[in-house]
Amino acid sequence: MGENGEGTDATVLVSSKFKELIGTQDLSCKRWCDLPDAILLHVLDFLPTGAAMRTSVLSKRWRHLSRSVPTLVFDEEENDKSRISTWIGAAIRRKVQELNLGFIVEARPSVEYTLPCCILRCETLVKFHLESLHNFRVPSLVCLPNLKVLTLDHVGFRDGNSLEKLLSCPSLEELSLKGCRFHEMEVSNIGAPNLLKFSIADFFKGFNRHGQVRIQGARIKSLHYSGPYGCNLAISCPSSLVEAAIAAFNPVEEQPGQCADHVFKLLKDLSNVEHLTLFFEGLQVIDKRKDFLNSFPVFRSLTQLKWHISPMYLGFGVLQVMLSQCPCLRSLVFSGGLIEDSEMDS
């Protein structure tokens, strides 16, 4: 066979191999409209929400596709409540699973906003992130049966009863409170039965000074806390904790004796953890309390201890006592280094 014949055979061979690889799929995608809905939706998901919505004018099919885009992002500089409510309502009707709301405008302490009822009655919602400098009121009826991850960022609350319902959803597994304000609540109950991870960053002492934060999750495995160590945390089932990280500071107005009481109680609640990271110098406030040193908790399961603070003085009695109460300790890290007696004297 001549050269032309060999070229023809090669073309036929490549063509047959190509068809074998793609099976029975349609290869006639010469226009956008020939693409399957799944691919078009994937493309639309990369476009700004406004641009994706404008494709609805192309045809009935595109109108349907624009209403099925999996991710909607709205960025509105004007504070138009009706428009925002319309967007939220549209997301709820489409059985939204992840909702991220950010109201980044100047807060007015005298103004209190109410979260739309449809958000807190959305049965499909799995993740909810609310960021705002405003004070919010939670509707009396909260029904979020599938909510697993809740993040509240710099939000203010005054009504404790309805807020506790939000913090106690039956399927909630991860809860994060960042710089939130709960000044008027004497007791803040967090009672999600399936809570596994709890993170609280109390940068501005948002909890009532004389109040208490009760963590009632019987399955909680991880606790991260940042804030004043005068905060009264009460963990109802500390035996379930596996990992904890505490970053605390001493508020100026707090009495040393009160801080010592809270620090010692917190250490007792953390005595069952396997991994403990400390970013605070709270042990110093109990170093001279012989009653605490003589009844220091035993950390029977602790295998890893990390100190992320300024250089630790080896002469601290509380440090020696704590290390003697960690029979299973395998890893000990002092990120700020150690100071011996001679260095302290100099």
N, C-alpha and C positions, 0 to 999 in steps of 0.2 A: 504494500500500500504506500502511496506517495505521501509527501509532506502534508498536503491538505487533508488527507485521510487521517494521518496521525493527530492533527490538530482537532479534527472533528471528534475522534475517539476520546481525546483528553477532555474536550468540552462536555461531552455526554457523561463521562465518568464524574467530573466535578459536579455537574448538575444533579446526577443521581445521588451522590454522596450528600449534597446539600439538602435535597428533599428528604433523605433518610434521617438526617439530623433534626430537621424541624417537624417531621411527622406530617400530620394533616392540618397544620396551622395555615391560616389564610395569609398569603404573601402579597396581597394586593393593596397594602397600606400606602397608597400614593398620596393620600390627603389626610389631614388631621382627623377628619370625620370617620376614616376607616379604622382608626385605632380603637381598641376595646375601651369600655368605660373605666376599667380599673387603671389603665395607663393614663388616660386623660385626667382622672381624679388625682393621680400621683403628680402630674405636671401642674395642675391647678393649685395643688397644695404648696408649691414653691413660690407662687405668685403672691403679691400683696393682696389682702382680702378684697379691697376695692376693685382691683383689676380682675380678680377671679369672678366677682359678682357681675362685672360688666359683660362677661361672655354670655350672659343669659339672653342677650338680644339677638344672638346668632340664629337660634332655632329652638324648637321645643326640647330637643335632646339636650342642648347646652343649658337650657333653663333648668332642666332636671339635674344636670351635673353640678351647676353652680350652687344648687340647694343642698348638695350632698358632700361638699368639700369638708374633709375631716377636721381641719384646723381653721378657726376664725380668729383674727387679731384685729381689734379696733383700738385706734389711738386718737382720742378726741381731746383737744385742748380746751374747748369750751365746756362749761359745766351744765350740760343740757340733760336734766334728769329724765325727761320723757324719752329722749333718744337712747340713753343708756338702758333704761328699763325695757325698751323695745328690743335692743340687742340681747339682753339677758333672757327675755322671754323667748326669743327665737332660738337661742341655744338650748334652753330647757325643753322646748317642744321637739327639738331634734335629738332628744335623749343624750344630752352631753354627758361625757364621762370625766372630763378634766376641765375645771373652770378656774381661771386665774384673773382676779379682779384687782386693779391697782388704781386708787383714787389719790393721785399725787398732787394735791392742791393745798393751799394754806388752810390750816385747821382753825376753826372758831370754837373755843371751849363751850360757849353757850348753846351751840347747835348740836343736836343729836339726830343721827340718821337711823332709819330702820331698814334692815336688810329685806329685800323683796321676799315675800313668803314663798314664791315659787322656787327659790334657790334652796331653802331649807326643807322643802318637801319633794325634792328631786330624787326619785328612786334609783336613777341610773348613775348618779354622781359618785365617782370613786376618789378623785383628788380635788381638793378645794384650797386655793391660796387667796387670802384677802390681805391686801396691803393698803394702809391708809393712815392718815394722821387724825382722822375724825373720831368722834365718839359714836358708837353704834349701839342700837337696841336690837336684841334678837327677838323675833316673834315668839309668842308663847308656845306655838306648835312647831316642833322640830321633828322631822321624820326623814332621816338619811340612812336607810338600812344598809346601803352598800358602800358608804364612805369609809375609806381605809387610810387616807393621808390627809391631814388637816394642818395648814400653816397659817398662823395669824401674825402679821408683821406690823408693829407699831399701831395697833388698833386699840381704841379705848372702849371700855364697857362699864356700865353702872348697874345693870340689872343682873344680879347674880343667879337667880333661879333659872331664867331662860338660858343664860350662858352655860350653866352646868349641863343642860340638856345637849348643847352643841358639843361640849367637851366629853360627853359620855355616850357617844353613838355606839351601837352594838358591835359594828364591824371595824371600828377604828383601831388601826395598828400603829400608826406613826403620828405623833402630835408634836408640833413645834410652835412655841410662843416666843416671839422676838420683840423685845421692847414694848410689850403691851402694857396697858394701864388698867388696874383693877382697884383703884384707891379706896373705894367705898365698901369693899367686900371684906368682912371680918374673916370669913372662911371661903376658900375657893376649892370646891370638890372636883376632882378629875376621876370619874368612875367608869371609864370605858373598859368593859370586861375582857376585851381581847388586845388591849394596848401592849405593844412590844417595845416601842422606842419612844422616849419622851425627852424633848430638848427644850430648855427654858433659858432665855437670855434676858435677864432683868437689869438692863443697862441703867435705867432711870428710876430704879426702885419703884416700879409700877405697882407692886403689891402693897397692900396695907402694912405699915410697919409693925403693927401689933397683931396682924392677921396670921392665918395659917394656910398653907397649900397642902391639901390632902390628896395623895396619889393612891387611888384604890384599885389600880389594875393588878389583878392577881397573877398575870402572866408577864409582867414587864421584865425585859431582859437588859435594856440599855437606858442609862440616865445621864444626860449632859446638862450641867447647870453652870450659868455665868451670872454673877451678880454679887450683892453684899452677903457675907456669910452670917449676917444677922437675920436673914430670911428663914422663917420657920417651915421647913419642909417635913412633911410627915408621910412616910411610905408604909402603907398598910401591910404589904406583903414583901418585905425586903429579901426574903429567902430566894425569890425568883431571879434577882438581879445577877447578871453575869459580868457586865462591863459598866464602868462609870467614869466620868471625867468632870472634875469640879474646878472651876476658875472663879475664885471669890476674892473680894476686897473688903476692907474694914471701913464701913461708913463712919464719917467723922462724928456724927451725933450719937452713935451707938456706944453704950457702956461696955468696957472690956469684959465684965462679968457676964452680961447677956450674950455677947459674942461667943464666949467660951462655952456657955451652955448649949448654944445652937450647934457649934462645931462638934462638940462631943456627941451630941445626939445624932448628928449627921454621920459621923464615923461609925456609930453603932448600927445605923441603918444600912451602911455599906459594907458591913463586916463579912458578908457572904459572897462578895464579888470575886471574880477570878482575875480581872484586869482593872487596875485603878490608876488613873492619871490625875495628878493634883497640880493646879496652876496657882495655888494660893499659899500664904504663909500663916494659915490659920492655926497650925499646931503651936505656934509661938504663944498664942493667947491662953493655952492650957498647960504650958510648960511648967508653970509654978503652982498648978492646982494639984496638990498631992492626992486629993480625993479622986480626981479623974485618972491620974497615973496609976493609982492602986487598983482601979477597976476598969482598966483599958480593955476594950473588946479584943477577942481573938479572931484574926483573919484566917480561918482554917482553910479556905479555898484559894486564897490569893497566891497567884504564881508570877504576876508581873506588876511591878510598882514603878511609876515614873513621876519624877518631880521636875516640873518646868517652872522654876522660880529662881530668884537670886541665889548666890552661893549658900549652901546649907552648912550650918555650924555643927560640927560633929559632937560638940559638947552638950547639945540640947538633950535633956533627959527624956523628953517626949519622943524624940527620934529613936533613941535606944530602946525605949519601952515598946514602941510600935514594931520595930524590927524583930524584937524578941517574941512578938505575938503573931508572927507570920511563919509558921512551921513549914509551909510548902513553897516558899518564895524561891523562884528560879532566876528571875531577871530583875535587877535593880538599877535604875537610871537616874542620875542627877545631872540634868542638862545644864544647870548653872554652876556646876562644880561643887567642891567641898572646901570648908575652911577648918583648919586644925586650931588647937588652943594657942599655939605660938603665933599664928597669923592674927588671931583676935587681939592678943596682947600688944602686938606691934601697931 
